[in-house]
């Protein structure tokens, strides 16, 4: 989910020169054309922006949080080397397209619960037939549980039911299963959303820290200061992470962000407790003006 706003919401599918609108399992999906790029679209579900795709340039990432995930994919292995990636949450398959375009021969699996959304995206924003991308229908945690130990170089969690991450994808048990799927040295990245007082985000840092020894958090400074609702990208691993290079890339983005790690991240977390399955809650709903 990312900042933006839907226009002209309503029921049923309606094709026009302006947009494609169609009901999916999770609500009303809208594909809104990018007026500056002839084959680029923004996907929204019930008014919440989910993904931006440029069919002519799949390596172009428009949303700030997706650019941060793109930096992570860039740094996960030497340039051009293929990766094995698990994407939990499909959206418009933006990050899978990015990896396929920048790292040929990568093998990727996408878990997406919303079958109608998958059908819409496949029809209107088709994947290149040469890409090694498999879309698996089903709940993200259930799909993750069927992936062999040590299969992935990178697991990306970007799952939203509407505008909220489901509770069962916020627990230490879920993070432990993500670690199981990773090869030694592999990385786990998650797109998180929260607003003041940032209780959910702090708890998610504590939760992932209880499973992975190394982690960092990248976000807009206003989000990290608790000034507004927004996205934060959490990166974790069982070994060293390239904090300096990730910090440089995030700071020089069109929408600059900040990376917290080490003592700064510990101070940010502020003694928050890890979340278990028994106590997990979905991420908070965005405020009414979040997508203005």
N, C-alpha and C positions, 0 to 999 in steps of 0.2 A: 504494500500500500504506500502511496506517496501523495504529496500535496498537489491539489488541482481541484477542479469543480466540474460536475456534470451539468449539462444544459438540457432543458426540455424533457425531463423524466416522465415516464408513463408506462402503461402496460402494452404487451404485445410487440411483435416485430414490425418495424417500419423501415423500409429502405428509402433513402433519398440521396441527393447529392451531398448531403452533409454528414450522414452517419448511418451506421447499421445498429439496430436495436433488436434484442431478442431475449426472451426469458430463458434462463438457465436454472440449474438446480439451486444455485445460491442466490437467486434474485434476478434483477434485470441487468443484462450485460449490454454495454454500449461500446462500439468501436467508433471513435471520433477521429476524423482525419486530421493530420498535421498540415496546416495550411502553408507551411514553408517547405514541405518535402512531399513529393507526389505520391509515394507509396509507403508513407509512415502513418501509424495509427496509435492512439492511446486507448487502452482497454480500461473500462470502469465497470464495477459491479455494484449495483444499488448506490451509485454516485461516488463510490470510493475508488480513486485511481489505483489500478493494479500494476499495469505494465505499459511501456512504450516500445513499439517495434518499428524499425525501418527496414522494410524488405529489400531495399536497394543497398543498404549498408548495415548488416546485422552486427557489425563491430561498434556501431554508434550507440552509446548508452545515454539516454536523456535525463532520467530521474537521478537525483543525487545519490540515493541509497543504492541504486543499481550500479552507478559508477564506482562506488566503494566496494561493492561485491566484485565488480570487474577488476579492480586493482588487486583484490585478493586472488582471483583466478590467474591474473598475470604473474603474481609473485609465488604461486604455489609450486612452480617447476621452472626450469630454464625456458626461455622464449621458444615457442613453437613446439615444445615437447607435448605429446598427447597426454591427456589426463583421463582418469576414470572419475566421473562426477555423479553424485546422487543429488537430485533437486527435489526437495520436499515442498510441494506446491508448484503448480504449473503456470498459472496465469496465462500469458501469451507466449511462454517459453523463451522469454527475452535472454536470460542468462545462458540457457542451453544453446541458443543461436550464437551468442557471443563466443562461447568456448569453442563451438564447432568452426566458427570463422577464423578465430585467432590461433587455434590449436588443432589443425587437421589430424584426423585419425583418432581423435578422442572418442571414448565410449561413454555414453551418458544414459542415465535412467531418470525419468520424471515420474513422481507420484502425484496424481491429481484425482481428488474425489468427485469433482463435478463433471460427469460424463457429457452433459449438454454443452458445457463450456469448452471441453476438449474438442467436441465436434465442430463448434463454431470457429474456434481458432484454426483447426486443421483445414476447414473449408475456405475461410477468408484470409488467413495468414499462413499459407502452407509452408511446411519445413522442406528444406532441400532434400531431395531423395538420396543424395550421397552422404548425408550426415548419419553418424551412428548414434541415433537418439531413439530410445524406446520409451513410450509413454505407458505407464502402468496405472490402470484405474483402481482406486481404492483409497482408504484412509492412509495418511502419510505414515503414521506410526506402524500400522499393519504392514505396509509395503516395506518399510525400513527393516522390520523384523524378519523379512524373508530374504534379505540380502546377505550373502556369505560374510563371515568374519574377514576383516582385512582387505575387502574388495576395493574400496574407494580411496582415491587420493584427496578428495574434497567432498564434503557433505554441506549443502546449502539448504537451510530451513527458511522458507519464506511462505508460510501458510497462514491464510486468513479466511475465516468464515465471515463474509462481509468485510468488516473492518476490524475484526478481533481475532487474535490467535487462540485456537481452542485450548482449553485447560490441559488436556492430556499431552500437549506438545510443549509444556513449560516446566516439566518436572526433571529432577535429577535422574530418575529412571529412564526417561526419554533421552537425556543427554548421554547417559551411559551406553544406550543402544547405538547412538550415533558414533561414539568412540569405538564400540565393538566393530562397526562396519569399516572403520578407517584402517589403512595400513599403518605401521609404525611411522611416525613423522607426518601423518596426514593431518588435514585441517578441517575444523568444523566452523561454519559461519552461519549466523542467524540474523535475519532482519526483524528487529523488535520495534514496537511503537509504545509510546507512553507520553504523559504530560505531567505537569506539577500535581503532586509532590514527588513524582518519579519512584514511587514505592515498587511498582512492577519491574521497572528497569533495574533498580538496585537488587531486587530479589533474583532476577534472572542472572545478573553477574555473579552473585553468590552461588546460585545453583550450578552454573557451568563451572565455576571455580572449584566446586566440590568434586568434579569429575576430571577436569583438565588442569594441569599445573601452570600452563602459560596461556594468557589471554589479554586482549585489548579491546577497546570500545571506540568506535568512530562515529561522530555525529556532528550536527550543527552546534556551535557553541551555545546558542540560545536554548536548544533542547537540553544540553548537559547542565545548563544553569537553572533549569526548571522554569524557563520563561514562556515556553509554548509547547504544545503537543507536536510530536514529530517522530521521525525514524531514527534509529540507532543501529549500527551494524556491529555485532559482537563476533570476534574471531578467537578461536581457541585451538590448542594443540598440546601434544604430549612432549614437545621439544621446542627449541628456540623459534621465535617468530621475528620477521624483519621489521621491527618497530620503526626504525629510522626511515626506511624507504617508504613504508606505508604512510607514515606521518607526512613525508614530503609530498607524496602524491595526493593525499586527501587535502592538504593545505593549499595546493596549487590548482584544485578543481575550479570549474566555473562557479560552483557554489561551495566555497571553501569550508572545510570542516576541521575538527580537532580530534586527535587520537589520545586516549588516556590509557596508560598501562602502569605496571609497577605500583609505587607508592601513591601516585595520583589516582589510579583506579581503586586502590584499597580505600583511600579517603572518600572517594565518590560513593563507594558501596556502603560505607558507614555502618558496618556491623549488621547488615541485613542477613537474614537466615535463608539457607537453601530451601527450595520448594520440593516437596515429595508428591507422589501421585495422590496420596490421601488428602492433601491440603491445597492442591493446585487450583488456580482460578484462571479464567480466560484473561487476556490482556484487556485493559480498560477501553471502553468505547470512546471514540474521538468526540470532542465537543462539537456542537452544531456548526461552528464556524471554521472547523479544521481544514476544510477544502476550499475556502474562499480564495 
